[in-house]
Amino acid sequence: MDSCGCKGAPDLVVEVLSPSTQRHDRLVKLNLYQRAGVREYWLVSPEEKTVQVLLLQNGLLLPHELYGPQDVAKVNVLDGCWVELGKVFAG
């Protein structure tokens, strides 16, 4: 049995932004995930109550959708999976 963890890139990465790491997440991590072949990358901003979805297209993670706090966000890599953002940002 291999104890090295998972192999390959995850299909989906959800990053919760904080003011101190936001620049790093939007630039450095995005580049790493793009090179690894992550198919879908979510940038969740608790401050703005938004979710920016980027999808891998021709080797690049490109903006696909921007959701607000009352939207229902589609998880593109999982058929029939949706996230009610009103519940995520409640409280």
N, C-alpha and C positions, 0 to 999 in steps of 0.2 A: 504494500500500500504506500502510495506517495504522500509524504507529510509536508510537501512544499506549498500547500495551499492550492487555490484555484489556478487554472491555466487559461490564458486568453483574457480578453477585455470583457467587462460586464456589458450587457446591452444598454443599461440605464444607470446613470449616475445623477443623484440629487444632491446638490450642494446648497447648504443654508449659509447665506452670506452674513458676515459681520463686518462692521465698519473697519476693523483693524486688518482683515484678511481679504476684503472685497477685491482689491486690485490684483492680488496674487491668484485668487480664484478665477477671475475673469481673463487673465492673461496666461500665467504659468500653467495652472492646472488645465485650463482649456486646451492649451497646446499639447500637454502630456496625454490627455484623454483623446484628443484628435489623432495623435500619432499611434496610440494604442488601438484605435478603431472602435471606440465607444460610439454606439449608434445614436444615443439620445442623451442629452445633458440638460438638466434643469438647474437654473439659478434662482433660488428662492430668496426673496428679500423680505424679511419680517418687518423692516422699517416701512417700506413702500407697500407692503402687502401685495406683491406681484410675483409671478412665476414666469421667467423667460425660458422658453423651450428652444433648444438648438438641436438640429438633426444632422447626421453625417451624410453629406452629399458629395460624391466625387472626392472623397478623402478629406473634406473640410466640414467642421461643425459650423453650420450656418443658422442664423436666426430663423425660426419657423413660426412661432406664435408667442404673444405676450398676453398673459391672463391676469385679471384683476381679482380682488377679494371675493366677489360674488359669482365668479365664473366656475364652470365645470371643465377641468383640464383633461384633455385626452392624453393617455399614455400611448404613444405611437407604436412602441415595440411590443405592446401586449394587447392583443385583440380584445375589444369589449371592456377595457379597463379605463375608468374615469375617476378623477379625484375632485370631490366637492371642496373648493377652496374656502368657502364660507366656514366649513368645519375646521380646516387647517388654521385659518387666521382668527378663529373665534377666541374671545377672551382678551 
